[in-house]
Amino acid sequence: MSLANKINILVFSLILFYTRGVSQNQDSLISFRPNIDWALFKGVETDDTSSAAISTSLKLEVAKVSIWTGKARFKAYAVMNPKKSWVRINHASEVLLQHEQTHFDMTEFCARGLQQELNQMNLGLNKKALIEAVEAKWEQKLEQLQEQYDNQTRHGTNLIIQKEWSKRFSHS
């Protein structure tokens, strides 16, 4: 790799870090949080029959790029969107909060899996399609887990199964 290419990658990385840092301060997403609480649920309830809903997603960032090899290191996060997360009045119980916490913990589990898989692949940023495919795979896995979880726990009302799922994805 030529010196000019290495400099271009370094400049690109610095711009990426700067713009991501600025945008993160301006949005309302919450990450790096081991425990959620009802105060974070600021959204408007929907016509859904559920008692609550948490909106989580995976966020992928480039942590660093080697100026010598062009290989990237990635960092993935679980994020919660408070404006899309809600709880019905008089339904905010500890049992329901634990159900929503496990949804967040599953998102964190998938974020760690995404990060680990991409970093083991030792890719450069020129492999955008491959990076996006791996990210899509983990987003699909998260969606499938969330659906299976809600079905098996009956949205947290089957306390025995709920406890099993919570233990499986507990961050502690």
Backbone torsions as a table, in degrees:
resi	resn	phi	psi	omega
1	MET	NA	133.2	-177.3
2	SER	-75.3	161.2	178.3
3	LEU	-60.6	-38.3	179.7
4	ALA	-62.8	-41.6	177.8
5	ASN	-64.9	-40.2	178.9
6	LYS	-63.7	-41.0	178.7
7	ILE	-65.8	-42.2	178.1
8	ASN	-60.3	-42.7	178.6
9	ILE	-64.2	-42.3	179.1
10	LEU	-61.9	-46.1	179.8
11	VAL	-63.8	-44.8	178.0
12	PHE	-58.1	-44.6	179.9
13	SER	-62.2	-43.6	179.7
14	LEU	-63.9	-41.0	177.6
15	ILE	-64.9	-42.9	179.4
16	LEU	-60.7	-46.2	179.4
17	PHE	-63.0	-42.6	-178.7
18	TYR	-63.9	-48.2	-176.3
19	THR	-69.4	-36.4	177.7
20	ARG	-66.7	-40.2	179.3
21	GLY	-64.2	-41.5	179.1
22	VAL	-66.1	-46.2	-177.2
23	SER	-68.2	-32.4	-179.9
24	GLN	-65.8	-34.5	178.7
25	ASN	-70.6	-23.1	-176.0
26	GLN	-94.7	-15.5	-179.2
27	ASP	-92.1	177.5	-174.8
28	SER	-112.0	16.7	179.8
29	LEU	-75.3	145.5	-179.8
30	ILE	-113.9	127.6	175.3
31	SER	-138.0	178.7	179.9
32	PHE	58.5	35.6	-176.2
33	ARG	-120.2	116.9	-178.7
34	PRO	-72.1	-31.3	-178.7
35	ASN	-132.3	137.3	175.8
36	ILE	-97.5	161.7	173.6
37	ASP	-141.4	165.2	-174.6
38	TRP	-62.5	-24.6	179.7
39	ALA	-62.9	-20.9	179.8
40	LEU	-79.8	-15.6	-176.2
41	PHE	-86.8	94.4	-172.5
42	LYS	-109.9	2.1	-177.3
43	GLY	-79.3	172.4	178.6
44	VAL	-95.2	131.4	-179.2
45	GLU	-62.7	152.5	-176.8
46	THR	-104.1	-176.3	177.0
47	ASP	-76.1	-5.5	178.0
48	ASP	-52.8	151.8	179.5
49	THR	-85.4	-2.9	-179.5
50	SER	-68.5	160.5	176.3
51	SER	-84.9	-23.2	-178.8
52	ALA	-160.0	164.6	174.9
53	ALA	-151.2	138.4	175.7
54	ILE	-115.7	136.2	178.5
55	SER	-104.0	110.3	179.0
56	THR	-122.9	158.2	176.5
57	SER	-157.5	169.9	176.5
58	LEU	-95.2	141.5	176.1
59	LYS	-125.8	126.7	-177.8
60	LEU	-114.7	133.4	178.3
61	GLU	-132.3	156.2	171.8
62	VAL	-86.5	117.0	-178.5
63	ALA	-79.4	-41.1	177.6
64	LYS	-165.0	159.5	176.0
65	VAL	-131.3	129.6	178.0
66	SER	-70.3	126.4	177.7
67	ILE	-73.2	-15.0	-178.4
68	TRP	-90.2	-40.1	-175.9
69	THR	-109.5	-19.7	-176.6
70	GLY	79.8	3.8	-179.4
71	LYS	-79.1	140.3	-177.1
72	ALA	-101.5	150.3	169.4
73	ARG	-113.9	134.1	-175.0
74	PHE	-111.0	153.9	173.6
75	LYS	-130.1	127.9	178.5
76	ALA	-116.4	145.4	-176.8
77	TYR	-131.1	151.8	166.6
78	ALA	-91.7	130.2	178.9
79	VAL	-126.5	151.0	176.9
80	MET	-118.7	136.8	176.1
81	ASN	-103.0	102.8	-177.8
82	PRO	-60.3	-32.1	-177.7
83	LYS	-71.8	-16.2	177.0
84	LYS	-111.0	6.8	178.7
85	SER	-109.3	136.1	-174.8
86	TRP	-148.5	162.6	174.3
87	VAL	-140.4	139.9	177.9
88	ARG	-71.2	143.4	177.3
89	ILE	-57.1	138.3	-179.8
90	ASN	69.5	12.5	177.1
91	HIS	-114.6	0.1	-173.4
92	ALA	-78.0	74.7	-180.0
93	SER	-97.1	166.1	176.4
94	GLU	-66.8	-36.1	179.1
95	VAL	-63.5	-44.8	179.0
96	LEU	-67.5	-38.4	178.0
97	LEU	-62.4	-39.7	177.4
98	GLN	-62.9	-37.9	176.8
99	HIS	-60.9	-46.7	179.9
100	GLU	-67.8	-36.1	176.8
101	GLN	-59.9	-40.4	-179.7
102	THR	-66.5	-35.3	172.5
103	HIS	-57.5	-45.6	179.4
104	PHE	-64.5	-42.3	179.7
105	ASP	-62.6	-35.7	175.7
106	MET	-64.1	-38.6	178.7
107	THR	-64.4	-41.3	177.1
108	GLU	-63.3	-41.7	177.4
109	PHE	-57.4	-46.2	-179.8
110	CYS	-69.7	-34.4	176.5
111	ALA	-62.6	-43.6	178.4
112	ARG	-64.1	-39.5	178.2
113	GLY	-64.4	-43.7	177.6
114	LEU	-60.0	-48.7	-179.5
115	GLN	-60.2	-47.4	-178.0
116	GLN	-63.0	-45.0	-178.9
117	GLU	-62.5	-46.8	-179.7
118	LEU	-64.0	-42.1	-178.5
119	ASN	-69.0	-29.7	176.3
120	GLN	-72.3	-23.8	-179.7
121	MET	-76.3	-19.1	175.6
122	ASN	55.2	56.1	-174.3
123	LEU	-96.7	155.8	168.7
124	GLY	-93.6	164.8	-179.7
125	LEU	-68.2	-12.6	177.5
126	ASN	-73.9	-3.7	179.3
127	LYS	-101.1	43.0	-174.7
128	LYS	-55.2	-44.8	-178.4
129	ALA	-62.2	-40.1	178.9
130	LEU	-68.4	-42.1	177.9
131	ILE	-60.4	-45.8	179.4
132	GLU	-64.7	-35.9	178.6
133	ALA	-66.1	-42.0	177.8
134	VAL	-65.5	-42.8	177.8
135	GLU	-60.8	-43.7	179.2
136	ALA	-63.5	-37.3	178.5
137	LYS	-60.9	-44.3	-179.1
138	TRP	-72.6	-32.4	175.3
139	GLU	-65.6	-39.5	177.3
140	GLN	-66.9	-41.1	177.7
141	LYS	-60.7	-42.7	178.1
142	LEU	-61.3	-46.5	-180.0
143	GLU	-59.8	-42.9	179.1
144	GLN	-65.4	-42.6	177.7
145	LEU	-61.0	-45.6	-178.4
146	GLN	-61.1	-43.3	-179.6
147	GLU	-66.1	-45.2	178.7
148	GLN	-61.6	-42.3	179.2
149	TYR	-60.3	-50.6	-180.0
150	ASP	-62.7	-39.7	179.1
151	ASN	-65.3	-47.4	-176.7
152	GLN	-69.9	-36.0	-178.6
153	THR	-90.7	-2.1	-174.2
154	ARG	51.5	51.6	-179.5
155	HIS	56.1	38.6	174.2
156	GLY	90.6	0.2	-177.5
157	THR	-85.4	-18.3	174.1
158	ASN	-90.7	95.1	-170.3
159	LEU	-65.6	-31.3	179.9
160	ILE	-68.2	-49.0	179.1
161	ILE	-68.2	-36.7	177.6
162	GLN	-57.6	-44.9	-179.2
163	LYS	-62.3	-39.0	178.8
164	GLU	-63.1	-46.9	179.4
165	TRP	-64.7	-42.7	-179.6
166	SER	-61.6	-41.2	179.2
167	LYS	-66.0	-39.3	-178.7
168	ARG	-61.8	-38.0	-175.2
169	PHE	-109.2	9.5	-178.5
170	SER	-58.9	137.8	-179.9
171	HIS	-88.2	-4.3	-177.5
172	SER	-87.7	NA	NA
